[in-house]
Amino acid sequence: MAEIREDNEPFDDINITPMLDLAYVLLVIFIIMTTASVQGIKVNLPKASNTPSLAKPKTKSVTIDASGQIYLDTYPVSMAELESRLKSFKAITPDLPVVIKGDSKIAYEKVIDVMDLCGRLDITQLGLVTAKQPK
């Protein structure tokens, strides 16, 4: 049987179920967002005094790690595969921006080879990624 309350009688309990529902939803969203971050290839970038922002929505990233392995957006590729994939991206987006991340330990020749490849494909928006110099 339900309790009958008078109009001026105060409530002595608080329903916290909606607040717990909100807390659980926020916890799930937080867990999903922190585990869904994309991990890139770890490279030790050379230092520069001033680094302009080159990031555009359809920017392709070419990474060369310390062992000389070339990656296109975190996928390992050879020079021939890199050329064919960049050529197909260039066909879709004529003003395709490309950034090159070369590890500071690799021979500069690898970076020059990738830059020559971009020149042959007529990719004019080309950038070299560096790390900011510590103050």
Number of C-alpha atoms within 10 A of each C-alpha: 3 4 5 6 9 7 6 6 7 8 7 5 6 6 7 8 9 9 9 11 11 11 12 12 11 12 12 11 11 12 11 11 10 9 9 9 8 7 8 10 14 12 15 16 17 16 14 12 10 10 13 8 8 14 13 10 6 12 16 18 19 25 27 24 20 16 10 15 14 23 20 18 14 15 11 15 16 11 15 10 12 19 17 12 14 21 20 11 15 16 11 10 11 12 15 20 20 23 18 20 24 25 22 16 14 16 13 11 9 16 21 11 12 19 19 13 18 19 13 11 14 14 19 13 14 17 17 17 22 20 14 13 11 7 4
